[in-house]
Amino acid sequence: MTISCHLSFDGQCEAAFRTYQRILGGELSTLLTFGDSPLASQVPPEWQSRILHATLVVGDQEFLGSDAFPNAYEKPQGFSVTLGVAELSQAKNVFSLLAENGRVQMPFQETFWSPGFGVLVDRFGVPWEINCAQASAFEKPAK
């Protein structure tokens, strides 16, 4: 079983996924437009260049996305994309890059569970939690 995150955008999917690839690395393995898909004749001309499906593969994880169908986009709410980053300096850098032109909700800082954690909404409206995965003295193994 795998669990993947699929994000919907209002015409910004390609820009978002190219930004995420630049920040997170990985391979942008799919960037299929409506115009290059079997749905090309079913969407208005201005939708031909919007993204039907995007896949960014980072390590063994897949990050999925698309532009919502006409009049179907809803602002993300009630969740965050959470990244566990092994190194503190890399976690700080990822946080800083994702926060550019976005909104910081909790500055990246030391917490009782992590040497670095922060919360933001990026320029595309996607909520993120960046957590340095280095063990904290407060962590106890699950039973």
Rosetta blueprint (number, residue, H / E / L):
1 M L
2 T L
3 I L
4 S L
5 C E
6 H E
7 L E
8 S E
9 F E
10 D L
11 G L
12 Q L
13 C H
14 E H
15 A H
16 A H
17 F H
18 R H
19 T H
20 Y H
21 Q H
22 R H
23 I H
24 L H
25 G L
26 G L
27 E E
28 L E
29 S E
30 T E
31 L E
32 L E
33 T E
34 F H
35 G H
36 D H
37 S L
38 P L
39 L L
40 A H
41 S H
42 Q H
43 V L
44 P L
45 P H
46 E H
47 W H
48 Q L
49 S L
50 R L
51 I E
52 L E
53 H E
54 A E
55 T E
56 L E
57 V E
58 V E
59 G L
60 D L
61 Q E
62 E E
63 F E
64 L E
65 G E
66 S E
67 D E
68 A L
69 F L
70 P L
71 N L
72 A L
73 Y L
74 E L
75 K L
76 P L
77 Q L
78 G L
79 F L
80 S L
81 V E
82 T E
83 L E
84 G E
85 V E
86 A L
87 E L
88 L H
89 S H
90 Q H
91 A H
92 K H
93 N H
94 V H
95 F H
96 S H
97 L H
98 L H
99 A H
100 E L
101 N L
102 G L
103 R E
104 V E
105 Q E
106 M E
107 P E
108 F E
109 Q E
110 E L
111 T L
112 F L
113 W L
114 S L
115 P L
116 G L
117 F E
118 G E
119 V E
120 L E
121 V E
122 D L
123 R L
124 F L
125 G L
126 V L
127 P E
128 W E
129 E E
130 I E
131 N E
132 C E
133 A L
134 Q L
135 A L
136 S L
137 A L
138 F L
139 E L
140 K L
141 P L
142 A L
143 K L
